[in-house]
């Protein structure tokens, strides 16, 4: 039986700005098993990025419960959260969030500084992650010399370098043309096939259909939670070839 990685029940998030309250999540409930590829879709303001930030321990929730890896998220100490985010979670963002004026290798090595990995292994470990995204030939280039698609592949390698079981991808194709976007999604799909749990935030249907399951949010609520049929996945793959 597959293990539950994420369990969310009646999750709410309210932002306070002075006396103004804005409710971003209004009580969402779902589970994600280890090894699943789940896309979270919705229009701007639907709560999808807020949800990702909560699941990735980047933000707190207001009400409800969130269990990660069998443990109540509210019971994690700050030290445990830092360790979970470094060792068990990888993050890919729309804006890449790469260090400027530094090489591909230096960017990918960054999470290793805080990981407990022995320093003499840093270069080898980073080089392997860079190889996984097909950028070994760009390893000593500065990130400013790369295309958008290459920058996102560097971000994927950085997310991978500690071999986290779960990868959060927040609009990873949002700044890319369709060809580069498809290449990035194929890498993410391959990571899922290798056993990583993928949680993808997107507003693009073609991107979401790489997933096995699509959760649609609207006004902070789950509008639908459906499996992506194999027929749709096959049609997508044939379209992209």
C-alpha positions in Angstrom: 0.0 0.0 0.0 1.3 3.4 -0.9 2.0 5.7 2.0 0.3 9.0 2.5 2.8 11.8 2.2 0.4 14.8 2.6 -2.9 14.9 4.5 -4.8 18.2 4.5 -8.2 18.6 6.3 -10.3 21.8 6.4 -7.3 24.0 5.7 -7.9 27.7 5.9 -5.6 30.7 5.4 -6.6 34.3 6.1 -4.3 37.2 5.5 -4.6 40.3 7.7 -3.7 43.8 6.4 -4.6 46.2 9.2 -8.3 45.6 9.7 -8.8 44.0 6.3 -9.1 40.2 6.2 -8.5 38.3 3.0 -9.3 34.6 3.0 -7.1 32.8 0.5 -8.1 29.2 1.5 -11.6 28.5 2.8 -11.4 24.9 4.0 -9.7 22.5 1.6 -9.2 18.8 2.2 -7.2 16.2 0.2 -4.5 13.6 0.5 -1.4 13.0 -1.7 0.3 9.6 -1.8 4.0 9.1 -2.1 5.0 9.0 -5.8 1.9 10.9 -7.1 2.1 13.7 -9.7 -0.6 16.2 -8.7 -1.3 19.5 -10.5 -3.1 22.2 -8.7 -4.9 24.6 -11.1 -6.9 27.7 -10.7 -7.2 31.3 -11.9 -5.1 34.1 -10.3 -6.3 34.6 -6.7 -7.8 31.1 -6.3 -5.4 30.2 -3.5 -3.1 27.8 -5.4 0.2 29.5 -4.6 -0.9 30.0 -1.0 -1.5 26.3 -0.8 1.9 25.5 -2.1 3.6 27.8 0.4 1.8 26.1 3.2 2.6 22.6 2.0 6.2 23.6 1.6 6.5 25.1 5.1 7.0 28.5 3.6 3.9 29.9 5.2 1.6 29.1 8.1 -2.1 28.2 7.9 -4.8 29.8 10.0 -7.1 26.8 10.7 -7.4 23.1 9.9 -4.8 20.3 10.0 -1.8 19.5 7.8 0.1 16.2 8.2 3.4 15.8 6.3 5.0 12.4 6.3 2.7 11.3 9.1 3.4 14.2 11.5 1.2 17.2 12.3 2.9 20.2 10.7 2.1 22.4 13.7 4.2 20.0 15.9 7.4 20.6 13.8 10.1 22.7 15.4 11.8 25.4 13.4 14.9 23.2 13.3 12.8 20.3 12.0 11.2 22.5 9.4 14.6 23.6 8.1 15.7 20.0 7.9 12.6 18.9 6.1 12.8 21.7 3.6 16.4 21.0 2.9 16.4 17.2 2.7 12.8 16.2 1.8 11.6 19.0 -0.4 12.8 20.6 -3.6 11.4 23.9 -4.9 11.1 25.1 -8.5 9.8 28.7 -9.0 8.5 30.6 -12.1 11.2 33.3 -11.6 14.0 30.7 -11.4 15.5 32.4 -8.2 19.1 31.8 -9.4 22.1 33.7 -8.0 23.3 36.2 -10.6 26.9 36.4 -11.7 27.5 32.8 -10.5 28.0 29.6 -12.5 25.5 26.8 -13.0 27.6 24.6 -10.7 27.7 27.2 -7.9 23.9 27.6 -8.1 23.2 23.9 -8.0 25.7 23.3 -5.1 23.9 25.9 -2.9 21.5 23.5 -1.0 24.4 21.2 -0.2 26.0 23.9 2.0 23.2 23.2 4.6 22.6 19.5 4.0 25.3 17.7 6.0 26.8 16.3 2.8 30.6 16.2 3.1 32.2 19.1 1.3 34.4 16.9 -0.9 31.3 15.4 -2.4 29.6 18.8 -3.3 31.0 19.1 -6.8 30.3 15.5 -7.8 26.8 15.6 -6.4 26.0 18.9 -8.2 27.5 17.6 -11.4 25.3 14.5 -11.3 22.1 16.7 -10.8 23.2 19.0 -13.7 23.7 15.9 -15.9 20.1 14.8 -15.1 18.7 17.9 -16.7 21.1 17.8 -19.7 23.2 20.8 -18.9 26.7 19.3 -18.3 28.0 21.4 -21.3 26.9 24.6 -19.5 28.2 23.8 -16.1 30.8 26.6 -15.9 28.6 29.3 -17.6 27.2 32.1 -15.5 23.4 32.0 -15.3 23.1 35.3 -17.1 24.4 33.6 -20.2 21.6 31.0 -20.3 18.2 31.0 -22.0 15.0 30.9 -19.9 14.6 27.2 -20.5 18.2 26.5 -19.4 17.7 28.6 -16.3 14.7 26.6 -15.3 16.6 23.4 -15.9 19.3 24.8 -13.5 16.6 25.4 -11.0 15.4 21.8 -11.4 18.9 20.5 -10.8 19.2 22.7 -7.7 15.9 21.3 -6.5 17.1 17.7 -7.1 20.6 18.0 -5.6 19.7 16.6 -2.2 17.5 13.9 -3.8 14.3 15.1 -2.0 11.3 12.7 -2.2 8.9 15.6 -3.0 9.3 18.4 -5.5 7.1 21.6 -5.5 6.9 23.4 -8.9 5.2 26.8 -8.8 4.3 27.8 -12.4 7.6 26.3 -13.7 6.7 27.1 -17.4 5.2 30.5 -16.8 8.2 32.4 -18.2 9.0 30.0 -21.0 8.0 29.6 -24.6 6.0 26.5 -25.5 9.0 24.4 -26.7 11.1 25.2 -23.6 8.0 24.6 -21.4 7.5 21.2 -22.9 11.1 20.3 -22.3 10.9 21.3 -18.7 7.7 19.4 -18.2 9.2 16.3 -19.7 12.0 16.5 -17.2 9.5 16.9 -14.3 7.5 13.9 -15.7 10.7 11.8 -15.8 11.5 12.7 -12.2 8.0 11.5 -11.2 8.6 8.2 -13.2 11.8 7.8 -11.1 9.8 8.0 -7.9 9.6 11.7 -6.9 6.3 13.0 -5.7 5.5 16.1 -7.8 3.1 18.9 -6.7 2.7 21.3 -9.6 1.0 24.7 -9.5 -0.1 25.9 -12.9 -2.9 27.8 -14.7 -2.1 26.0 -18.0 -4.1 23.0 -19.0 -1.4 21.5 -21.2 1.0 21.7 -18.3 -1.4 20.2 -15.8 -2.2 17.2 -18.1 1.3 15.9 -17.5 0.1 15.1 -14.0 -1.9 12.0 -13.0 -4.4 14.1 -11.1 -5.7 17.6 -11.2 -7.1 19.6 -8.3 -8.9 22.7 -9.4 -9.2 25.6 -6.9 -11.7 28.5 -7.2 -12.1 31.2 -4.5 -10.1 29.2 -2.0 -12.2 26.0 -2.4 -11.6 22.8 -4.2 -13.9 22.9 -7.3 -12.8 19.4 -8.6 -10.3 16.7 -7.9 -10.0 14.3 -10.9 -7.6 11.7 -12.3 -6.1 12.5 -15.6 -7.1 9.7 -17.9 -4.4 7.7 -19.7 -6.1 8.7 -23.0 -5.5 12.4 -22.3 -1.9 11.7 -21.3 -1.2 9.7 -24.4 -2.8 12.4 -26.6 -0.6 15.0 -24.9 2.6 12.9 -25.4 1.9 12.3 -29.1 1.1 16.0 -29.5 4.5 17.0 -28.1 6.5 14.6 -30.2 
